[in-house]
Amino acid sequence: MQYTIRHVTRFTYEAPISESVMEARMQPCTDASQRCIRFGLSTTPPSRVKMYQDHDGNIVHHFNIPGRHSRLTVTAEAFVECRPPEPLPTDLGVDAWVRLDGATPSGRFWDELNPSPFAHRTPLLDSLADEMGLVRGDDPLCTVKRLMADVHRTFEYSPKSTRVDSPIDDVLSARRGVCQDFAHVMIALVRRLGIPCRYVSGYLFQQPDGSERSVDGATHAWVEAWFPGLEWVGFDPTHNTTTGEGHIRVAIGRDYSDVPPTRGVFKGSSAMRSELAVGVSVGTVPGFGTDTTPFVPWMSREAAAPLVTESVASQQQ
């Protein structure tokens, strides 16, 4: 299946700022099951966009806008071809746990086995593990599938119920969240079992029947767990399914903190309020590519009072 993706991020500042420095992880990856045929990233105001590859193999674009501006728009457009994954076996055999434990002490999976900023052990996570009866089953693959179903059943999908920086305990106490939260909870639980697990950011092609649980017009997140003989296998706890050709992978990391779509800083005083709006469209080819991408409010921050500009130096703090 071939897809076109248009991802627009708009930052609006109530007081003009003097400089923006930003990096973006928006380019779909190319691997055995997916090929990014074309990708472009542009900014308004215009900038010279450079690119590098981080230690996880993710493609990162970065740019600097030194001029004075009160709005910044980042537009990423991609053309991607995805193939269906190979069918998974029913189980991995009686010695799967032994083979798994034999592969993990090497240090290769250090990041995927240890706590990370948004996926770590807490008393509430311990209580949830006890509630679910989390133990190693007869087979690692079957155990993770069962855990995915438990996470899907336990947590309500509730848009705007959490923020991008919400700690895992917020989700565990409220028992509701979004795809990012489902992924963090599942990662923390899978790692407790001694199975390497990582965070995947990307896009999900929404079926016309509207059967998906997540919201259209946004990015998506799921997890990948490592198994001997299979390598990395994708699990989507938001929808209680293994990943398919509708899951378009962009970046991998320990959790969301490693792979936000955009991250940066600005120089200046933004009085009272800064707003960020994100719009994402994913469509099959042909017949896609309009400029009517909807904007979805993602995050806003308000100051207690307007900021008073005293000098040029204070603007550049």
N, C-alpha and C positions, 0 to 999 in steps of 0.2 A: 504494500500500500504506500502511496506517496501523499505527502502532506505539505501544505504551505502554512507557515506560522508568522503571525505579525504580533509583536509584543511591544507595546508603547507604554513608557513610564514618564509621567509628567510631575515635576516638582514646581511648586509655586510658593514664592516668598513675598510677604507683605511689605518688606523693606528690601530694596535691591542689595545684592551681595556683590563682592568684588572679585571672587574667584571660586571656581568649583574644581575639585580633583576627585575623580571617580573611577571605579573599575566595575565591569559587568561580566557576569557569567551567564550568558544567554545563548551561546552557540551550541546546538545539539551535537553530541559526540558522534564519532564514527567508530564502529566496532563490528563484531561478527554479525550482529543482527540489525544494524542500523547504519545508514550512510547519509551524512550531511552533504548534499550535492552543491548547495549554494547558500551563502550567508552574508549578510551585510548589516552593519551597525552605523547609524548616523545620529548626530546631535543637532539640536537647535537651542542656542546659537551654535554655529558650526565649529568643529574642532578637528584636530588631527588625531585619529584613533590609532593606537598601537596595540599590539597583541603579543602575548606570551603564553606559555603552558606552565601550570603550577605543578607541584610535586605529585598530585593525584592524577595528572594527565588532563585536567580540565583546561579548556581554552578560555583565557581571560583577556578582555579588551579593556584598555584604560585610556583616559584622556584628561586634559586639563583645559579649562576655559578661564583665562585670566581676566577677561573683560567684565565690566559691570553689567549685571543682568538680574531680573526679578523672576524669571521663569526658565526652566530647563526641561527639554523634552529629549528622551532617549528612545530611538526607534530601532528595533531589531527585526529583521525579516529573514526567514530561512525556508529552504526547500529540502525536505528530508524524505528518504525512502526507508521504510521499515519492513522487516520480514518476520513472519511468525516464528516464535521460539520453538526449539525442539521439544517434543512431548516429554514430560517428566515421568520417570518410573514410579511405580506404586510405592516402592520403598528402596532403601539403599543396601539392604542385606544385614545379616546378623552381626557382622564385625564393623559396622559403620562408625559406631562411637569410638572404637579402638583406633580406626584409621583417622578419624577426626582429631582425637587427642594426640595422635602421633605427629600430626602436621602443624598443630598450633604453637608448640613451645619454641619454634625457630626464631620468633621475633617478627616474622613476615606480617603477622596479623595484630601487632601491638595496638595500633590505633583502633582497630575494629573489635577488640576484646575489652578494652579498658574504658573507664568512665570518660565522658566528654561534657562540655558545658550544658547541653540540653538533654542529655541522656545518661543519667547517673542514678545511683542507688540512693533512696530516701526511705524513711519509715513508712510513708504512704505506699511506695512501690513494693516494699516488703509485704505489707498487708494485702495488696492486690495479688501478689504472687501466691500468698497463702490461700486467698479466696479462690483463685483459679486452679489451685492444686498443681502449681508449676513444678514439674519434675521431668527428668529425662525419660522419655518413653522408650519403646522398643527400637525406634528408628528416628534419627535426627530429622529427616524430611517430614515424616508424619507428625513429629512433635511440633515443629514450627508451623505447619499447616493448622494444627489444632489450636495453637497459641494465637495465630492470626484470627481465627474464627472467634476466639474468646475476646480479643480486643475489639473486634467489630461489634460484637453483641453487647459488651459492657459500656461502651462510650457512645453517646449521641453525637451525630454530626450537626454542629450548630455554627453557622457562619458568623463571624465577628464576635464570637464569644471569648476569644483570646487574641493576644497580640503576637507579633513575630518574636518578641523577647520574653514571652511568658514562660516562667519556670515550669518544670514538669509537675510540681505539686499543685499548681493551679488547675491543671487538667485532671489530675488524679482526684482532687477534692470535689470538683464540680461534675465530674464524669461526663464532660462534653468538650468538644473542641473541633478542630479542622484537621485536614489531612496531615499537616506538619506535626500536630500533636499526636495523632494516631501513630505516626512513624516514630516519634521520639519514645513513646511508651513501649512500642514493640521492640525497638532497638535495645532499650535498657533491659527488657525481659529476656530477649534472645541471648544477649551477652552474659546474663547470669547463668545460662546453661552451658557456657564455654563454647558457644558457636560464634564465629566472627560475623559481625553484622554492621552494615553501613547505610548511610542516608543517601537517597537519590532525589535530586530535583529535576523537574521536567514538565511535560505537558501531557494531558490526557485528551484524546479525541472523544468528544461527547457524541454518543449515539443519538440518532433522531428521536428515538422513543423516550428519551429523557430518563432512562433507567439508572444513570449514574447518581451516586450520592453526593458527589462534590459539585461545586458551583461552576457553571460555565463562565468563561471570561476571566480565568485566573490560572496561575501556575498550579502544579500538582506535586505531591511528594509521596514516596513509598520507600521500601527498604530492600536491601539485598543481603542474603545470608550465604555463607560459603559452605559447600559440602564436598567431601572427597569424591572425585569422579565426575562431579557436575560443575565445579567451580561456583561462580556467583549466580544465584537464582533470585528473581524478583518476586516480592510479595506486596500486595496492596491491601493493607488492613482497613482502609476506608471503605473498600468495596468487597472485602473478603474474597480475593481472587489472586492467583498468580498473574504476573504481568504478561501482556500480550502485545501484538503489533500496534495497538492503540496507545501504548505507553511510550512516549518519546523522551528519551533520556538526554539530559543536558549536562549535569555535573554530579560528582560523588564526593562525599566527605564523611566525617565522623557524625555530624548532625548539621542542622541548618546554619549554625554559626560559621561553618566552612564554605558554604555555597549560596549565600544570598544572591538574588539576581543582580542587584546593584548595591554598592557600598562605597561611601566616600565621605569627604568633608568639604565644608565651604568656609570662606573667610568673609566676615562681616557681621552685622547685627540685623537679625530678622525679627522685626518688632511684632509682638503679640502672637503670631501664628505662622507655622509652616505646614503646608499641606502636600500630600503625595497621593497621586491617583495612578492606577495601573489598569491597562486594558490589554487583554490577550484574546486573539482569535486563532483557532486551529481549524483547518478545513482540508478536505480531500481535493485532489487535482482531477479534472479541471473545474472551472466555475467558481474560483475563490480569489480574493485579493482586493476587496473594496477598501475604502478609507474610512469606513464607518465603525471603527473599533470602539466599543463602549468603554467608558472609564469606570472603574470600580474603586471607591474610596478604600484605602489600605491602612493609612496611619495618619494621625494628626497630633500636633503638640501645641498646647497653648501656654503662654507665659502668664504669670500672675498679674503683670502690669506691663504697659508699653515700655520698651527699652529707650532710654534717653541717650542720644548720641552726644558725647562730650568732645570727642576729638577724632581725628583720622586714626590715631593709634588704637582707640577703643573699638573702632569699627573692625579693625583687623585682628582682634583677639581670636 
